[in-house]
Amino acid sequence: MAFIQYLTFDGIALPLPDSYEVQMDDVEADSGGETEAGTVQRDVVRLGVVSIPVSFSVSAKWLQIMTEFKQKEKISVGYFDAETLAVKTAEMYVDGFKASLVKDTSRKGLWKISFTLLEF
């Protein structure tokens, strides 16, 4: 049985993630809020902006590749959308990149990395 390819960065297939979550948030203007009458007014600027918190257990080689993507201003990300059960593509960037050594090995260690992909 083949695994689903959850993420690709600029056409490069990434390893299977330890955790993967697709979140869709609405972007609201500052003009929204509660009125004097007590009703809520929403001024939605964009619907369904995607953010994907993800974590991986990777080798030093993949740590280096992921760090290079972190440095990029924008990445073409192919991601598995849990809502449509299909792969979608979006321009995203990496935020909150964290890397920690899990175990020292003869091949420069096993690393746990986590970050959030945010859609432009």
Contacts in CASP RR format, 6 or more apart in sequence:
PFRMAT RR
TARGET T0000
AUTHOR 0000-0000-0000
METHOD contacts of the structure
MODEL  1
MAFIQYLTFDGIALPLPDSYEVQMDDVEADSGGETEAGTVQRDVVRLGVV
SIPVSFSVSAKWLQIMTEFKQKEKISVGYFDAETLAVKTAEMYVDGFKAS
LVKDTSRKGLWKISFTLLEF
3 16 0 8 1.000
4 80 0 8 1.000
5 13 0 8 1.000
5 80 0 8 1.000
5 87 0 8 1.000
6 14 0 8 1.000
6 16 0 8 1.000
6 17 0 8 1.000
6 20 0 8 1.000
6 79 0 8 1.000
6 80 0 8 1.000
7 13 0 8 1.000
7 14 0 8 1.000
7 17 0 8 1.000
7 20 0 8 1.000
7 52 0 8 1.000
7 54 0 8 1.000
7 77 0 8 1.000
7 78 0 8 1.000
7 79 0 8 1.000
7 80 0 8 1.000
8 14 0 8 1.000
8 77 0 8 1.000
8 78 0 8 1.000
8 79 0 8 1.000
9 69 0 8 1.000
9 75 0 8 1.000
9 76 0 8 1.000
9 77 0 8 1.000
9 78 0 8 1.000
10 69 0 8 1.000
10 75 0 8 1.000
10 76 0 8 1.000
11 76 0 8 1.000
11 78 0 8 1.000
12 65 0 8 1.000
14 56 0 8 1.000
15 56 0 8 1.000
15 58 0 8 1.000
15 62 0 8 1.000
17 54 0 8 1.000
17 55 0 8 1.000
17 56 0 8 1.000
18 55 0 8 1.000
18 56 0 8 1.000
18 57 0 8 1.000
18 112 0 8 1.000
19 53 0 8 1.000
19 54 0 8 1.000
19 55 0 8 1.000
19 114 0 8 1.000
20 52 0 8 1.000
20 54 0 8 1.000
20 80 0 8 1.000
21 52 0 8 1.000
21 53 0 8 1.000
21 54 0 8 1.000
22 50 0 8 1.000
22 52 0 8 1.000
22 79 0 8 1.000
22 80 0 8 1.000
22 81 0 8 1.000
22 82 0 8 1.000
22 83 0 8 1.000
23 50 0 8 1.000
23 51 0 8 1.000
23 52 0 8 1.000
23 53 0 8 1.000
24 48 0 8 1.000
24 49 0 8 1.000
24 50 0 8 1.000
24 51 0 8 1.000
24 83 0 8 1.000
25 48 0 8 1.000
25 49 0 8 1.000
25 51 0 8 1.000
26 42 0 8 1.000
26 44 0 8 1.000
26 46 0 8 1.000
26 47 0 8 1.000
26 48 0 8 1.000
26 49 0 8 1.000
27 44 0 8 1.000
27 45 0 8 1.000
27 46 0 8 1.000
27 49 0 8 1.000
28 42 0 8 1.000
28 43 0 8 1.000
28 44 0 8 1.000
28 45 0 8 1.000
29 43 0 8 1.000
29 44 0 8 1.000
29 45 0 8 1.000
31 43 0 8 1.000
32 41 0 8 1.000
32 42 0 8 1.000
32 43 0 8 1.000
33 40 0 8 1.000
33 41 0 8 1.000
33 42 0 8 1.000
34 40 0 8 1.000
34 41 0 8 1.000
35 41 0 8 1.000
49 119 0 8 1.000
50 79 0 8 1.000
50 90 0 8 1.000
50 92 0 8 1.000
50 117 0 8 1.000
50 119 0 8 1.000
51 116 0 8 1.000
51 117 0 8 1.000
51 118 0 8 1.000
51 119 0 8 1.000
52 77 0 8 1.000
52 79 0 8 1.000
52 92 0 8 1.000
52 116 0 8 1.000
52 117 0 8 1.000
53 114 0 8 1.000
53 115 0 8 1.000
53 116 0 8 1.000
54 114 0 8 1.000
54 115 0 8 1.000
54 116 0 8 1.000
54 117 0 8 1.000
55 112 0 8 1.000
55 113 0 8 1.000
55 114 0 8 1.000
56 62 0 8 1.000
56 66 0 8 1.000
56 112 0 8 1.000
56 113 0 8 1.000
56 114 0 8 1.000
57 102 0 8 1.000
57 110 0 8 1.000
57 111 0 8 1.000
57 112 0 8 1.000
58 66 0 8 1.000
58 110 0 8 1.000
58 111 0 8 1.000
58 113 0 8 1.000
59 107 0 8 1.000
59 108 0 8 1.000
59 109 0 8 1.000
59 110 0 8 1.000
59 111 0 8 1.000
60 107 0 8 1.000
60 108 0 8 1.000
60 109 0 8 1.000
60 111 0 8 1.000
62 111 0 8 1.000
63 99 0 8 1.000
63 111 0 8 1.000
63 113 0 8 1.000
66 97 0 8 1.000
66 113 0 8 1.000
66 115 0 8 1.000
67 97 0 8 1.000
67 99 0 8 1.000
69 75 0 8 1.000
69 94 0 8 1.000
70 94 0 8 1.000
70 97 0 8 1.000
70 115 0 8 1.000
72 93 0 8 1.000
72 94 0 8 1.000
73 93 0 8 1.000
74 91 0 8 1.000
74 92 0 8 1.000
74 93 0 8 1.000
74 120 0 8 1.000
75 91 0 8 1.000
75 92 0 8 1.000
75 93 0 8 1.000
75 94 0 8 1.000
75 117 0 8 1.000
76 89 0 8 1.000
76 90 0 8 1.000
76 91 0 8 1.000
77 89 0 8 1.000
77 90 0 8 1.000
77 91 0 8 1.000
77 92 0 8 1.000
77 117 0 8 1.000
78 87 0 8 1.000
78 88 0 8 1.000
78 89 0 8 1.000
78 90 0 8 1.000
79 87 0 8 1.000
79 88 0 8 1.000
79 89 0 8 1.000
79 90 0 8 1.000
79 117 0 8 1.000
80 86 0 8 1.000
80 87 0 8 1.000
81 87 0 8 1.000
81 88 0 8 1.000
90 119 0 8 1.000
90 120 0 8 1.000
91 119 0 8 1.000
91 120 0 8 1.000
92 117 0 8 1.000
92 118 0 8 1.000
92 119 0 8 1.000
92 120 0 8 1.000
93 117 0 8 1.000
93 118 0 8 1.000
93 120 0 8 1.000
94 115 0 8 1.000
94 116 0 8 1.000
94 117 0 8 1.000
95 115 0 8 1.000
95 116 0 8 1.000
95 117 0 8 1.000
95 118 0 8 1.000
96 114 0 8 1.000
96 115 0 8 1.000
96 116 0 8 1.000
97 113 0 8 1.000
97 114 0 8 1.000
97 115 0 8 1.000
98 113 0 8 1.000
98 114 0 8 1.000
98 115 0 8 1.000
99 111 0 8 1.000
99 112 0 8 1.000
99 113 0 8 1.000
100 111 0 8 1.000
100 112 0 8 1.000
100 113 0 8 1.000
101 109 0 8 1.000
101 110 0 8 1.000
101 111 0 8 1.000
101 112 0 8 1.000
102 109 0 8 1.000
102 110 0 8 1.000
102 111 0 8 1.000
102 112 0 8 1.000
103 109 0 8 1.000
103 110 0 8 1.000
END
